Structure formats: C-alpha cells, structure tokens
C-alpha cells in the first residue's frame, strides 16, 4: 500500500480504543507546524468517524483516508 503523501510525523494507534486515538491525534498534531502532515494508523472502528469529524470540527484538512481490512490510515494536514 503506497501513498504519494509524505508525512512529517506518524502516529500508531493500533490496538487502542476510543477515546485514545482521537486524544493522541490531537496531542500529536499540535506538535507540528501549520502545513505539516500527520499520518495516523488505527484499528478501532469508531476512529473512522471520530477522526473525520474531529478534523472537520477543528479545521484540519483530511488529505487522504485509506481502509485496508481493519487498518485505518489518515493523512491530516495541520491548518492552524
């Protein structure tokens, strides 16, 4: 599974369940500069909607979302 997006940071939330993936994503994206990209991997089914909704609510850009089996991969750009 390749991607043309090169993340500035990666976060592994595999094996963690709500609310950890969203809490860790928020914490990690705040460490980045505006415009940088965070790659998040999770396998909690709730993370798909949680992270998409969180990105929209907080103004960060969801560049790409991939789902392969139970693995969810998000590419988020920090916007503010």
mmCIF file of the N, C-alpha and C atoms, coordinates in Angstrom:
data_MODEL
# 
_entry.id   MODEL 
# 
loop_
_atom_site.group_PDB 
_atom_site.id 
_atom_site.type_symbol 
_atom_site.label_atom_id 
_atom_site.label_alt_id 
_atom_site.label_comp_id 
_atom_site.label_asym_id 
_atom_site.label_entity_id 
_atom_site.label_seq_id 
_atom_site.pdbx_PDB_ins_code 
_atom_site.Cartn_x 
_atom_site.Cartn_y 
_atom_site.Cartn_z 
_atom_site.occupancy 
_atom_site.B_iso_or_equiv 
_atom_site.pdbx_formal_charge 
_atom_site.auth_seq_id 
_atom_site.auth_comp_id 
_atom_site.auth_asym_id 
_atom_site.auth_atom_id 
_atom_site.pdbx_PDB_model_num 
ATOM 1   N N  . UNK A 1 1  ? 0.849   -1.185 0.000  1.00 0.00 ? 1  UNK A N  1 
ATOM 2   C CA . UNK A 1 1  ? 0.000   0.000  0.000  1.00 0.00 ? 1  UNK A CA 1 
ATOM 3   C C  . UNK A 1 1  ? 0.887   1.238  0.000  1.00 0.00 ? 1  UNK A C  1 
ATOM 4   N N  . UNK A 1 2  ? 0.986   1.897  -1.112 1.00 0.00 ? 2  UNK A N  1 
ATOM 5   C CA . UNK A 1 2  ? 1.819   3.082  -1.209 1.00 0.00 ? 2  UNK A CA 1 
ATOM 6   C C  . UNK A 1 2  ? 0.978   4.335  -1.174 1.00 0.00 ? 2  UNK A C  1 
ATOM 7   N N  . UNK A 1 3  ? 1.603   5.423  -0.873 1.00 0.00 ? 3  UNK A N  1 
ATOM 8   C CA . UNK A 1 3  ? 0.907   6.701  -0.865 1.00 0.00 ? 3  UNK A CA 1 
ATOM 9   C C  . UNK A 1 3  ? 1.845   7.757  -1.400 1.00 0.00 ? 3  UNK A C  1 
ATOM 10  N N  . UNK A 1 4  ? 1.282   8.739  -2.108 1.00 0.00 ? 4  UNK A N  1 
ATOM 11  C CA . UNK A 1 4  ? 2.102   9.814  -2.645 1.00 0.00 ? 4  UNK A CA 1 
ATOM 12  C C  . UNK A 1 4  ? 2.275   10.943 -1.630 1.00 0.00 ? 4  UNK A C  1 
ATOM 13  N N  . UNK A 1 5  ? 1.676   10.806 -0.464 1.00 0.00 ? 5  UNK A N  1 
ATOM 14  C CA . UNK A 1 5  ? 1.789   11.822 0.577  1.00 0.00 ? 5  UNK A CA 1 
ATOM 15  C C  . UNK A 1 5  ? 2.907   11.398 1.531  1.00 0.00 ? 5  UNK A C  1 
ATOM 16  N N  . UNK A 1 6  ? 3.855   12.302 1.743  1.00 0.00 ? 6  UNK A N  1 
ATOM 17  C CA . UNK A 1 6  ? 4.957   12.016 2.667  1.00 0.00 ? 6  UNK A CA 1 
ATOM 18  C C  . UNK A 1 6  ? 4.679   12.752 3.975  1.00 0.00 ? 6  UNK A C  1 
ATOM 19  N N  . UNK A 1 7  ? 4.360   12.009 5.040  1.00 0.00 ? 7  UNK A N  1 
ATOM 20  C CA . UNK A 1 7  ? 4.028   12.667 6.310  1.00 0.00 ? 7  UNK A CA 1 
ATOM 21  C C  . UNK A 1 7  ? 5.264   13.215 7.012  1.00 0.00 ? 7  UNK A C  1 
ATOM 22  N N  . UNK A 1 8  ? 5.048   14.270 7.787  1.00 0.00 ? 8  UNK A N  1 
ATOM 23  C CA . UNK A 1 8  ? 6.113   14.850 8.609  1.00 0.00 ? 8  UNK A CA 1 
ATOM 24  C C  . UNK A 1 8  ? 6.233   14.106 9.934  1.00 0.00 ? 8  UNK A C  1 
ATOM 25  N N  . UNK A 1 9  ? 5.148   13.438 10.334 1.00 0.00 ? 9  UNK A N  1 
ATOM 26  C CA . UNK A 1 9  ? 5.144   12.657 11.582 1.00 0.00 ? 9  UNK A CA 1 
ATOM 27  C C  . UNK A 1 9  ? 4.140   11.517 11.424 1.00 0.00 ? 9  UNK A C  1 
ATOM 28  N N  . UNK A 1 10 ? 4.350   10.456 12.213 1.00 0.00 ? 10 UNK A N  1 
ATOM 29  C CA . UNK A 1 10 ? 3.446   9.305  12.174 1.00 0.00 ? 10 UNK A CA 1 
ATOM 30  C C  . UNK A 1 10 ? 3.019   8.959  13.588 1.00 0.00 ? 10 UNK A C  1 
ATOM 31  N N  . UNK A 1 11 ? 1.770   8.494  13.699 1.00 0.00 ? 11 UNK A N  1 
ATOM 32  C CA . UNK A 1 11 ? 1.214   8.113  14.986 1.00 0.00 ? 11 UNK A CA 1 
ATOM 33  C C  . UNK A 1 11 ? 0.574   6.741  14.852 1.00 0.00 ? 11 UNK A C  1 
ATOM 34  N N  . UNK A 1 12 ? 0.987   5.812  15.717 1.00 0.00 ? 12 UNK A N  1 
ATOM 35  C CA . UNK A 1 12 ? 0.463   4.452  15.685 1.00 0.00 ? 12 UNK A CA 1 
ATOM 36  C C  . UNK A 1 12 ? -0.532  4.282  16.831 1.00 0.00 ? 12 UNK A C  1 
ATOM 37  N N  . UNK A 1 13 ? -1.814  4.175  16.479 1.00 0.00 ? 13 UNK A N  1 
ATOM 38  C CA . UNK A 1 13 ? -2.863  3.968  17.483 1.00 0.00 ? 13 UNK A CA 1 
ATOM 39  C C  . UNK A 1 13 ? -3.475  2.573  17.372 1.00 0.00 ? 13 UNK A C  1 
ATOM 40  N N  . UNK A 1 14 ? -2.797  1.667  16.670 1.00 0.00 ? 14 UNK A N  1 
ATOM 41  C CA . UNK A 1 14 ? -3.315  0.313  16.502 1.00 0.00 ? 14 UNK A CA 1 
ATOM 42  C C  . UNK A 1 14 ? -3.383  -0.362 17.869 1.00 0.00 ? 14 UNK A C  1 
ATOM 43  N N  . UNK A 1 15 ? -4.535  -0.963 18.145 1.00 0.00 ? 15 UNK A N  1 
ATOM 44  C CA . UNK A 1 15 ? -4.735  -1.634 19.426 1.00 0.00 ? 15 UNK A CA 1 
ATOM 45  C C  . UNK A 1 15 ? -5.329  -0.743 20.502 1.00 0.00 ? 15 UNK A C  1 
ATOM 46  N N  . UNK A 1 16 ? -5.502  0.546  20.184 1.00 0.00 ? 16 UNK A N  1 
ATOM 47  C CA . UNK A 1 16 ? -6.071  1.487  21.153 1.00 0.00 ? 16 UNK A CA 1 
ATOM 48  C C  . UNK A 1 16 ? -7.516  1.783  20.779 1.00 0.00 ? 16 UNK A C  1 
ATOM 49  N N  . UNK A 1 17 ? -8.325  2.048  21.797 1.00 0.00 ? 17 UNK A N  1 
ATOM 50  C CA . UNK A 1 17 ? -9.746  2.287  21.556 1.00 0.00 ? 17 UNK A CA 1 
ATOM 51  C C  . UNK A 1 17 ? -10.172 3.637  22.100 1.00 0.00 ? 17 UNK A C  1 
ATOM 52  N N  . UNK A 1 18 ? -11.288 4.099  21.594 1.00 0.00 ? 18 UNK A N  1 
ATOM 53  C CA . UNK A 1 18 ? -11.873 5.383  21.935 1.00 0.00 ? 18 UNK A CA 1 
ATOM 54  C C  . UNK A 1 18 ? -11.808 5.599  23.448 1.00 0.00 ? 18 UNK A C  1 
ATOM 55  N N  . UNK A 1 19 ? -11.330 6.741  23.897 1.00 0.00 ? 19 UNK A N  1 
ATOM 56  C CA . UNK A 1 19 ? -11.024 7.949  23.136 1.00 0.00 ? 19 UNK A CA 1 
ATOM 57  C C  . UNK A 1 19 ? -9.548  8.131  22.798 1.00 0.00 ? 19 UNK A C  1 
ATOM 58  N N  . UNK A 1 20 ? -8.722  7.105  22.981 1.00 0.00 ? 20 UNK A N  1 
ATOM 59  C CA . UNK A 1 20 ? -7.272  7.269  22.827 1.00 0.00 ? 20 UNK A CA 1 
ATOM 60  C C  . UNK A 1 20 ? -6.828  7.721  21.427 1.00 0.00 ? 20 UNK A C  1 
ATOM 61  N N  . UNK A 1 21 ? -7.313  7.110  20.336 1.00 0.00 ? 21 UNK A N  1 
ATOM 62  C CA . UNK A 1 21 ? -6.834  7.564  19.016 1.00 0.00 ? 21 UNK A CA 1 
ATOM 63  C C  . UNK A 1 21 ? -7.074  9.053  18.764 1.00 0.00 ? 21 UNK A C  1 
ATOM 64  N N  . UNK A 1 22 ? -8.236  9.551  19.135 1.00 0.00 ? 22 UNK A N  1 
ATOM 65  C CA . UNK A 1 22 ? -8.540  10.966 18.896 1.00 0.00 ? 22 UNK A CA 1 
ATOM 66  C C  . UNK A 1 22 ? -7.730  11.856 19.838 1.00 0.00 ? 22 UNK A C  1 
ATOM 67  N N  . UNK A 1 23 ? -7.574  11.449 21.084 1.00 0.00 ? 23 UNK A N  1 
ATOM 68  C CA . UNK A 1 23 ? -6.805  12.237 22.051 1.00 0.00 ? 23 UNK A CA 1 
ATOM 69  C C  . UNK A 1 23 ? -5.334  12.310 21.627 1.00 0.00 ? 23 UNK A C  1 
ATOM 70  N N  . UNK A 1 24 ? -4.791  11.193 21.184 1.00 0.00 ? 24 UNK A N  1 
ATOM 71  C CA . UNK A 1 24 ? -3.391  11.157 20.766 1.00 0.00 ? 24 UNK A CA 1 
ATOM 72  C C  . UNK A 1 24 ? -3.187  11.923 19.459 1.00 0.00 ? 24 UNK A C  1 
ATOM 73  N N  . UNK A 1 25 ? -4.162  11.864 18.556 1.00 0.00 ? 25 UNK A N  1 
ATOM 74  C CA . UNK A 1 25 ? -4.074  12.612 17.295 1.00 0.00 ? 25 UNK A CA 1 
ATOM 75  C C  . UNK A 1 25 ? -4.033  14.100 17.588 1.00 0.00 ? 25 UNK A C  1 
ATOM 76  N N  . UNK A 1 26 ? -4.904  14.560 18.471 1.00 0.00 ? 26 UNK A N  1 
ATOM 77  C CA . UNK A 1 26 ? -4.936  15.980 18.845 1.00 0.00 ? 26 UNK A CA 1 
ATOM 78  C C  . UNK A 1 26 ? -3.586  16.409 19.436 1.00 0.00 ? 26 UNK A C  1 
ATOM 79  N N  . UNK A 1 27 ? -3.069  15.602 20.346 1.00 0.00 ? 27 UNK A N  1 
ATOM 80  C CA . UNK A 1 27 ? -1.803  15.912 21.001 1.00 0.00 ? 27 UNK A CA 1 
ATOM 81  C C  . UNK A 1 27 ? -0.655  15.957 19.977 1.00 0.00 ? 27 UNK A C  1 
ATOM 82  N N  . UNK A 1 28 ? -0.644  14.992 19.074 1.00 0.00 ? 28 UNK A N  1 
ATOM 83  C CA . UNK A 1 28 ? 0.454   14.882 18.101 1.00 0.00 ? 28 UNK A CA 1 
ATOM 84  C C  . UNK A 1 28 ? 0.404   15.994 17.053 1.00 0.00 ? 28 UNK A C  1 
ATOM 85  N N  . UNK A 1 29 ? -0.794  16.355 16.588 1.00 0.00 ? 29 UNK A N  1 
ATOM 86  C CA . UNK A 1 29 ? -0.882  17.374 15.545 1.00 0.00 ? 29 UNK A CA 1 
ATOM 87  C C  . UNK A 1 29 ? -0.466  18.743 16.085 1.00 0.00 ? 29 UNK A C  1 
ATOM 88  N N  . UNK A 1 30 ? -0.648  18.949 17.390 1.00 0.00 ? 30 UNK A N  1 
ATOM 89  C CA . UNK A 1 30 ? -0.248  20.219 17.996 1.00 0.00 ? 30 UNK A CA 1 
ATOM 90  C C  . UNK A 1 30 ? 1.270   20.386 18.042 1.00 0.00 ? 30 UNK A C  1 
ATOM 91  N N  . UNK A 1 31 ? 2.012   19.306 17.868 1.00 0.00 ? 31 UNK A N  1 
ATOM 92  C CA . UNK A 1 31 ? 3.476   19.366 17.843 1.00 0.00 ? 31 UNK A CA 1 
ATOM 93  C C  . UNK A 1 31 ? 4.002   19.788 16.473 1.00 0.00 ? 31 UNK A C  1 
ATOM 94  N N  . UNK A 1 32 ? 3.139   19.724 15.455 1.00 0.00 ? 32 UNK A N  1 
ATOM 95  C CA . UNK A 1 32 ? 3.551   20.044 14.089 1.00 0.00 ? 32 UNK A CA 1 
ATOM 96  C C  . UNK A 1 32 ? 3.383   21.523 13.787 1.00 0.00 ? 32 UNK A C  1 
ATOM 97  N N  . UNK A 1 33 ? 4.096   21.975 12.765 1.00 0.00 ? 33 UNK A N  1 
ATOM 98  C CA . UNK A 1 33 ? 3.920   23.336 12.251 1.00 0.00 ? 33 UNK A CA 1 
ATOM 99  C C  . UNK A 1 33 ? 2.707   23.346 11.335 1.00 0.00 ? 33 UNK A C  1 
ATOM 100 N N  . UNK A 1 34 ? 2.091   24.519 11.172 1.00 0.00 ? 34 UNK A N  1 
ATOM 101 C CA . UNK A 1 34 ? 0.982   24.653 10.233 1.00 0.00 ? 34 UNK A CA 1 
ATOM 102 C C  . UNK A 1 34 ? 1.464   24.226 8.844  1.00 0.00 ? 34 UNK A C  1 
ATOM 103 N N  . UNK A 1 35 ? 0.672   23.397 8.176  1.00 0.00 ? 35 UNK A N  1 
ATOM 104 C CA . UNK A 1 35 ? 1.018   22.911 6.841  1.00 0.00 ? 35 UNK A CA 1 
ATOM 105 C C  . UNK A 1 35 ? 1.670   21.539 6.837  1.00 0.00 ? 35 UNK A C  1 
ATOM 106 N N  . UNK A 1 36 ? 2.159   21.094 7.999  1.00 0.00 ? 36 UNK A N  1 
ATOM 107 C CA . UNK A 1 36 ? 2.777   19.774 8.055  1.00 0.00 ? 36 UNK A CA 1 
ATOM 108 C C  . UNK A 1 36 ? 1.713   18.686 8.122  1.00 0.00 ? 36 UNK A C  1 
ATOM 109 N N  . UNK A 1 37 ? 2.109   17.457 7.779  1.00 0.00 ? 37 UNK A N  1 
ATOM 110 C CA . UNK A 1 37 ? 1.169   16.345 7.653  1.00 0.00 ? 37 UNK A CA 1 
ATOM 111 C C  . UNK A 1 37 ? 1.461   15.269 8.694  1.00 0.00 ? 37 UNK A C  1 
ATOM 112 N N  . UNK A 1 38 ? 0.390   14.800 9.326  1.00 0.00 ? 38 UNK A N  1 
ATOM 113 C CA . UNK A 1 38 ? 0.457   13.717 10.305 1.00 0.00 ? 38 UNK A CA 1 
ATOM 114 C C  . UNK A 1 38 ? -0.233  12.489 9.728  1.00 0.00 ? 38 UNK A C  1 
ATOM 115 N N  . UNK A 1 39 ? 0.455   11.363 9.772  1.00 0.00 ? 39 UNK A N  1 
ATOM 116 C CA . UNK A 1 39 ? -0.135  10.079 9.362  1.00 0.00 ? 39 UNK A CA 1 
ATOM 117 C C  . UNK A 1 39 ? -0.557  9.353  10.635 1.00 0.00 ? 39 UNK A C  1 
ATOM 118 N N  . UNK A 1 40 ? -1.826  8.941  10.682 1.00 0.00 ? 40 UNK A N  1 
ATOM 119 C CA . UNK A 1 40 ? -2.358  8.229  11.847 1.00 0.00 ? 40 UNK A CA 1 
ATOM 120 C C  . UNK A 1 40 ? -2.862  6.867  11.385 1.00 0.00 ? 40 UNK A C  1 
ATOM 121 N N  . UNK A 1 41 ? -2.434  5.818  12.080 1.00 0.00 ? 41 UNK A N  1 
ATOM 122 C CA . UNK A 1 41 ? -2.948  4.473  11.808 1.00 0.00 ? 41 UNK A CA 1 
ATOM 123 C C  . UNK A 1 41 ? -3.692  3.994  13.044 1.00 0.00 ? 41 UNK A C  1 
ATOM 124 N N  . UNK A 1 42 ? -4.887  3.436  12.818 1.00 0.00 ? 42 UNK A N  1 
ATOM 125 C CA . UNK A 1 42 ? -5.709  2.933  13.920 1.00 0.00 ? 42 UNK A CA 1 
ATOM 126 C C  . UNK A 1 42 ? -6.500  1.733  13.432 1.00 0.00 ? 42 UNK A C  1 
ATOM 127 N N  . UNK A 1 43 ? -6.981  0.935  14.385 1.00 0.00 ? 43 UNK A N  1 
ATOM 128 C CA . UNK A 1 43 ? -7.835  -0.194 14.004 1.00 0.00 ? 43 UNK A CA 1 
ATOM 129 C C  . UNK A 1 43 ? -9.138  -0.211 14.804 1.00 0.00 ? 43 UNK A C  1 
ATOM 130 N N  . UNK A 1 44 ? -9.395  0.852  15.548 1.00 0.00 ? 44 UNK A N  1 
ATOM 131 C CA . UNK A 1 44 ? -10.667 0.991  16.251 1.00 0.00 ? 44 UNK A CA 1 
ATOM 132 C C  . UNK A 1 44 ? -11.712 1.440  15.231 1.00 0.00 ? 44 UNK A C  1 
ATOM 133 N N  . UNK A 1 45 ? -12.758 0.644  15.000 1.00 0.00 ? 45 UNK A N  1 
ATOM 134 C CA . UNK A 1 45 ? -13.768 1.022  14.004 1.00 0.00 ? 45 UNK A CA 1 
ATOM 135 C C  . UNK A 1 45 ? -14.358 2.412  14.237 1.00 0.00 ? 45 UNK A C  1 
ATOM 136 N N  . UNK A 1 46 ? -14.454 2.851  15.497 1.00 0.00 ? 46 UNK A N  1 
ATOM 137 C CA . UNK A 1 46 ? -15.002 4.169  15.814 1.00 0.00 ? 46 UNK A CA 1 
ATOM 138 C C  . UNK A 1 46 ? -14.083 5.297  15.347 1.00 0.00 ? 46 UNK A C  1 
ATOM 139 N N  . UNK A 1 47 ? -12.800 4.999  15.171 1.00 0.00 ? 47 UNK A N  1 
ATOM 140 C CA . UNK A 1 47 ? -11.836 6.036  14.793 1.00 0.00 ? 47 UNK A CA 1 
ATOM 141 C C  . UNK A 1 47 ? -12.152 6.640  13.424 1.00 0.00 ? 47 UNK A C  1 
ATOM 142 N N  . UNK A 1 48 ? -12.728 5.849  12.528 1.00 0.00 ? 48 UNK A N  1 
ATOM 143 C CA . UNK A 1 48 ? -13.025 6.368  11.187 1.00 0.00 ? 48 UNK A CA 1 
ATOM 144 C C  . UNK A 1 48 ? -13.898 7.613  11.273 1.00 0.00 ? 48 UNK A C  1 
ATOM 145 N N  . UNK A 1 49 ? -15.025 7.514  11.929 1.00 0.00 ? 49 UNK A N  1 
ATOM 146 C CA . UNK A 1 49 ? -15.913 8.682  12.047 1.00 0.00 ? 49 UNK A CA 1 
ATOM 147 C C  . UNK A 1 49 ? -15.366 9.705  13.024 1.00 0.00 ? 49 UNK A C  1 
ATOM 148 N N  . UNK A 1 50 ? -14.773 9.243  14.139 1.00 0.00 ? 50 UNK A N  1 
ATOM 149 C CA . UNK A 1 50 ? -14.261 10.162 15.159 1.00 0.00 ? 50 UNK A CA 1 
ATOM 150 C C  . UNK A 1 50 ? -13.213 11.107 14.586 1.00 0.00 ? 50 UNK A C  1 
ATOM 151 N N  . UNK A 1 51 ? -12.235 10.561 13.888 1.00 0.00 ? 51 UNK A N  1 
ATOM 152 C CA . UNK A 1 51 ? -11.138 11.394 13.382 1.00 0.00 ? 51 UNK A CA 1 
ATOM 153 C C  . UNK A 1 51 ? -11.610 12.277 12.239 1.00 0.00 ? 51 UNK A C  1 
ATOM 154 N N  . UNK A 1 52 ? -12.462 11.743 11.359 1.00 0.00 ? 52 UNK A N  1 
ATOM 155 C CA . UNK A 1 52 ? -13.010 12.573 10.272 1.00 0.00 ? 52 UNK A CA 1 
ATOM 156 C C  . UNK A 1 52 ? -13.787 13.760 10.850 1.00 0.00 ? 52 UNK A C  1 
ATOM 157 N N  . UNK A 1 53 ? -14.647 13.492 11.836 1.00 0.00 ? 53 UNK A N  1 
ATOM 158 C CA . UNK A 1 53 ? -15.447 14.552 12.451 1.00 0.00 ? 53 UNK A CA 1 
ATOM 159 C C  . UNK A 1 53 ? -14.571 15.554 13.194 1.00 0.00 ? 53 UNK A C  1 
ATOM 160 N N  . UNK A 1 54 ? -13.578 15.029 13.921 1.00 0.00 ? 54 UNK A N  1 
ATOM 161 C CA . UNK A 1 54 ? -12.672 15.900 14.678 1.00 0.00 ? 54 UNK A CA 1 
ATOM 162 C C  . UNK A 1 54 ? -11.922 16.839 13.740 1.00 0.00 ? 54 UNK A C  1 
ATOM 163 N N  . UNK A 1 55 ? -11.414 16.313 12.611 1.00 0.00 ? 55 UNK A N  1 
ATOM 164 C CA . UNK A 1 55 ? -10.674 17.140 11.659 1.00 0.00 ? 55 UNK A CA 1 
ATOM 165 C C  . UNK A 1 55 ? -11.561 18.258 11.116 1.00 0.00 ? 55 UNK A C  1 
ATOM 166 N N  . UNK A 1 56 ? -12.787 17.922 10.768 1.00 0.00 ? 56 UNK A N  1 
ATOM 167 C CA . UNK A 1 56 ? -13.715 18.917 10.233 1.00 0.00 ? 56 UNK A CA 1 
ATOM 168 C C  . UNK A 1 56 ? -14.025 19.984 11.288 1.00 0.00 ? 56 UNK A C  1 
ATOM 169 N N  . UNK A 1 57 ? -14.270 19.551 12.512 1.00 0.00 ? 57 UNK A N  1 
ATOM 170 C CA . UNK A 1 57 ? -14.634 20.467 13.602 1.00 0.00 ? 57 UNK A CA 1 
ATOM 171 C C  . UNK A 1 57 ? -13.484 21.399 13.978 1.00 0.00 ? 57 UNK A C  1 
ATOM 172 N N  . UNK A 1 58 ? -12.254 20.893 13.916 1.00 0.00 ? 58 UNK A N  1 
ATOM 173 C CA . UNK A 1 58 ? -11.103 21.689 14.349 1.00 0.00 ? 58 UNK A CA 1 
ATOM 174 C C  . UNK A 1 58 ? -10.437 22.439 13.201 1.00 0.00 ? 58 UNK A C  1 
ATOM 175 N N  . UNK A 1 59 ? -10.874 22.185 11.970 1.00 0.00 ? 59 UNK A N  1 
ATOM 176 C CA . UNK A 1 59 ? -10.348 22.929 10.830 1.00 0.00 ? 59 UNK A CA 1 
ATOM 177 C C  . UNK A 1 59 ? -9.099  22.336 10.208 1.00 0.00 ? 59 UNK A C  1 
ATOM 178 N N  . UNK A 1 60 ? -8.707  21.126 10.620 1.00 0.00 ? 60 UNK A N  1 
ATOM 179 C CA . UNK A 1 60 ? -7.561  20.479 9.982  1.00 0.00 ? 60 UNK A CA 1 
ATOM 180 C C  . UNK A 1 60 ? -8.050  19.762 8.729  1.00 0.00 ? 60 UNK A C  1 
ATOM 181 N N  . UNK A 1 61 ? -7.156  19.599 7.770  1.00 0.00 ? 61 UNK A N  1 
ATOM 182 C CA . UNK A 1 61 ? -7.543  19.032 6.477  1.00 0.00 ? 61 UNK A CA 1 
ATOM 183 C C  . UNK A 1 61 ? -7.240  17.535 6.420  1.00 0.00 ? 61 UNK A C  1 
ATOM 184 N N  . UNK A 1 62 ? -8.262  16.735 6.129  1.00 0.00 ? 62 UNK A N  1 
ATOM 185 C CA . UNK A 1 62 ? -8.066  15.304 5.897  1.00 0.00 ? 62 UNK A CA 1 
ATOM 186 C C  . UNK A 1 62 ? -7.672  15.146 4.436  1.00 0.00 ? 62 UNK A C  1 
ATOM 187 N N  . UNK A 1 63 ? -6.387  14.915 4.196  1.00 0.00 ? 63 UNK A N  1 
ATOM 188 C CA . UNK A 1 63 ? -5.878  14.816 2.830  1.00 0.00 ? 63 UNK A CA 1 
ATOM 189 C C  . UNK A 1 63 ? -6.262  13.504 2.181  1.00 0.00 ? 63 UNK A C  1 
ATOM 190 N N  . UNK A 1 64 ? -6.203  12.445 2.986  1.00 0.00 ? 64 UNK A N  1 
ATOM 191 C CA . UNK A 1 64 ? -6.447  11.117 2.434  1.00 0.00 ? 64 UNK A CA 1 
ATOM 192 C C  . UNK A 1 64 ? -6.867  10.183 3.557  1.00 0.00 ? 64 UNK A C  1 
ATOM 193 N N  . UNK A 1 65 ? -7.760  9.252  3.218  1.00 0.00 ? 65 UNK A N  1 
ATOM 194 C CA . UNK A 1 65 ? -8.171  8.211  4.160  1.00 0.00 ? 65 UNK A CA 1 
ATOM 195 C C  . UNK A 1 65 ? -8.110  6.885  3.421  1.00 0.00 ? 65 UNK A C  1 
ATOM 196 N N  . UNK A 1 66 ? -7.479  5.903  4.033  1.00 0.00 ? 66 UNK A N  1 
ATOM 197 C CA . UNK A 1 66 ? -7.372  4.565  3.431  1.00 0.00 ? 66 UNK A CA 1 
ATOM 198 C C  . UNK A 1 66 ? -7.872  3.539  4.440  1.00 0.00 ? 66 UNK A C  1 
ATOM 199 N N  . UNK A 1 67 ? -8.528  2.519  3.927  1.00 0.00 ? 67 UNK A N  1 
ATOM 200 C CA . UNK A 1 67 ? -9.011  1.436  4.779  1.00 0.00 ? 67 UNK A CA 1 
ATOM 201 C C  . UNK A 1 67 ? -8.601  0.131  4.118  1.00 0.00 ? 67 UNK A C  1 
ATOM 202 N N  . UNK A 1 68 ? -7.780  -0.634 4.831  1.00 0.00 ? 68 UNK A N  1 
ATOM 203 C CA . UNK A 1 68 ? -7.331  -1.926 4.319  1.00 0.00 ? 68 UNK A CA 1 
ATOM 204 C C  . UNK A 1 68 ? -7.586  -2.962 5.402  1.00 0.00 ? 68 UNK A C  1 
ATOM 205 N N  . UNK A 1 69 ? -8.632  -3.763 5.220  1.00 0.00 ? 69 UNK A N  1 
ATOM 206 C CA . UNK A 1 69 ? -9.039  -4.685 6.272  1.00 0.00 ? 69 UNK A CA 1 
ATOM 207 C C  . UNK A 1 69 ? -9.510  -3.886 7.468  1.00 0.00 ? 69 UNK A C  1 
ATOM 208 N N  . UNK A 1 70 ? -8.910  -4.132 8.620  1.00 0.00 ? 70 UNK A N  1 
ATOM 209 C CA . UNK A 1 70 ? -9.291  -3.377 9.816  1.00 0.00 ? 70 UNK A CA 1 
ATOM 210 C C  . UNK A 1 70 ? -8.394  -2.163 10.048 1.00 0.00 ? 70 UNK A C  1 
ATOM 211 N N  . UNK A 1 71 ? -7.350  -2.003 9.223  1.00 0.00 ? 71 UNK A N  1 
ATOM 212 C CA . UNK A 1 71 ? -6.408  -0.890 9.398  1.00 0.00 ? 71 UNK A CA 1 
ATOM 213 C C  . UNK A 1 71 ? -6.932  0.377  8.729  1.00 0.00 ? 71 UNK A C  1 
ATOM 214 N N  . UNK A 1 72 ? -7.033  1.434  9.519  1.00 0.00 ? 72 UNK A N  1 
ATOM 215 C CA . UNK A 1 72 ? -7.466  2.740  9.030  1.00 0.00 ? 72 UNK A CA 1 
ATOM 216 C C  . UNK A 1 72 ? -6.253  3.658  9.014  1.00 0.00 ? 72 UNK A C  1 
ATOM 217 N N  . UNK A 1 73 ? -6.042  4.354  7.900  1.00 0.00 ? 73 UNK A N  1 
ATOM 218 C CA . UNK A 1 73 ? -4.910  5.267  7.789  1.00 0.00 ? 73 UNK A CA 1 
ATOM 219 C C  . UNK A 1 73 ? -5.429  6.641  7.385  1.00 0.00 ? 73 UNK A C  1 
ATOM 220 N N  . UNK A 1 74 ? -5.053  7.645  8.162  1.00 0.00 ? 74 UNK A N  1 
ATOM 221 C CA . UNK A 1 74 ? -5.464  9.024  7.925  1.00 0.00 ? 74 UNK A CA 1 
ATOM 222 C C  . UNK A 1 74 ? -4.237  9.868  7.652  1.00 0.00 ? 74 UNK A C  1 
ATOM 223 N N  . UNK A 1 75 ? -4.344  10.786 6.700  1.00 0.00 ? 75 UNK A N  1 
ATOM 224 C CA . UNK A 1 75 ? -3.308  11.779 6.463  1.00 0.00 ? 75 UNK A CA 1 
ATOM 225 C C  . UNK A 1 75 ? -3.945  13.130 6.731  1.00 0.00 ? 75 UNK A C  1 
ATOM 226 N N  . UNK A 1 76 ? -3.494  13.795 7.786  1.00 0.00 ? 76 UNK A N  1 
ATOM 227 C CA . UNK A 1 76 ? -4.089  15.049 8.230  1.00 0.00 ? 76 UNK A CA 1 
ATOM 228 C C  . UNK A 1 76 ? -3.082  16.183 8.121  1.00 0.00 ? 76 UNK A C  1 
ATOM 229 N N  . UNK A 1 77 ? -3.503  17.306 7.536  1.00 0.00 ? 77 UNK A N  1 
ATOM 230 C CA . UNK A 1 77 ? -2.638  18.490 7.444  1.00 0.00 ? 77 UNK A CA 1 
ATOM 231 C C  . UNK A 1 77 ? -3.062  19.480 8.530  1.00 0.00 ? 77 UNK A C  1 
ATOM 232 N N  . UNK A 1 78 ? -2.084  19.926 9.308  1.00 0.00 ? 78 UNK A N  1 
ATOM 233 C CA . UNK A 1 78 ? -2.379  20.939 10.334 1.00 0.00 ? 78 UNK A CA 1 
ATOM 234 C C  . UNK A 1 78 ? -2.671  22.260 9.635  1.00 0.00 ? 78 UNK A C  1 
ATOM 235 N N  . UNK A 1 79 ? -3.806  22.846 9.941  1.00 0.00 ? 79 UNK A N  1 
ATOM 236 C CA . UNK A 1 79 ? -4.229  24.066 9.264  1.00 0.00 ? 79 UNK A CA 1 
ATOM 237 C C  . UNK A 1 79 ? -4.169  25.311 10.139 1.00 0.00 ? 79 UNK A C  1 
ATOM 238 N N  . UNK A 1 80 ? -4.017  25.141 11.456 1.00 0.00 ? 80 UNK A N  1 
ATOM 239 C CA . UNK A 1 80 ? -3.941  26.324 12.312 1.00 0.00 ? 80 UNK A CA 1 
ATOM 240 C C  . UNK A 1 80 ? -3.181  26.019 13.579 1.00 0.00 ? 80 UNK A C  1 
# 
